[in-house]
Amino acid sequence: MPIIINLDVMLARRKMSLTELSERVGITMSNLSILKTGKAKAIRLETLESICAVLDCQPGDILEFRGE
């Protein structure tokens, strides 16, 4: 998949656990885990906005395109 999810990188940079992000964003741990592992087929812009607000980052810090 050419879209890479760097959520774990941003969590490490912010010294935040997946559990804390889940609580602050209001998303279940299982849904965040699916996103973090790259198994998600889509992400709502509202969800991405909330994650970026909590992690104080830009969408490009979390989503990366790697062409072939």
Wavefront OBJ file of the C-alpha trace (Angstrom):
o trace
v 0.000 0.000 0.000
v 1.563 3.305 -1.031
v 0.007 5.252 1.872
v 2.117 4.858 5.019
v 0.656 5.653 8.442
v 3.248 7.195 10.771
v 1.007 7.375 13.833
v 3.444 5.389 15.973
v 6.224 7.850 15.080
v 4.130 10.837 16.161
v 3.064 9.075 19.356
v 6.716 8.431 20.214
v 7.678 12.037 19.463
v 4.923 13.300 21.749
v 5.647 10.636 24.380
v 2.002 9.614 24.304
v 0.481 6.151 24.504
v -2.159 4.812 22.158
v -4.461 4.571 25.172
v -4.040 8.259 25.994
v -4.629 9.257 22.357
v -7.733 7.076 22.280
v -9.147 8.779 25.373
v -8.326 12.303 24.219
v -9.645 11.839 20.676
v -12.648 9.696 21.592
v -11.809 6.780 19.305
v -11.744 3.165 20.399
v -8.381 1.489 20.903
v -9.263 -1.114 18.280
v -9.966 1.535 15.630
v -6.728 3.357 16.422
v -4.828 0.073 16.262
v -6.304 -0.662 12.833
v -5.217 2.788 11.682
v -1.764 2.495 13.266
v -1.034 -0.849 11.612
v -2.087 0.436 8.191
v -5.067 -1.914 7.916
v -7.639 0.893 7.707
v -9.192 1.442 4.298
v -10.258 5.016 5.077
v -10.087 7.731 7.701
v -12.640 10.454 8.258
v -11.275 13.971 7.945
v -12.897 14.777 11.284
v -10.932 11.936 12.908
v -7.691 13.037 11.260
v -8.335 16.594 12.429
v -8.868 15.426 16.016
v -5.710 13.302 15.994
v -3.685 16.204 14.590
v -5.094 18.585 17.211
v -4.181 16.248 20.077
v -0.721 15.448 18.676
v -0.114 19.067 17.574
v 0.915 18.023 14.077
v -0.094 18.272 10.430
v -1.847 15.501 8.442
v 1.371 15.050 6.453
v 3.158 14.110 9.665
v 0.846 11.107 9.998
v 0.095 10.182 6.363
v 2.851 9.625 3.828
v 2.616 8.621 0.168
v 5.291 6.320 -1.207
v 4.883 5.753 -4.919
v 6.361 2.754 -6.616
l 1 2 3 4 5 6 7 8 9 10 11 12 13 14 15 16 17 18 19 20 21 22 23 24 25 26 27 28 29 30 31 32 33 34 35 36 37 38 39 40 41 42 43 44 45 46 47 48 49 50 51 52 53 54 55 56 57 58 59 60 61 62 63 64 65 66 67 68
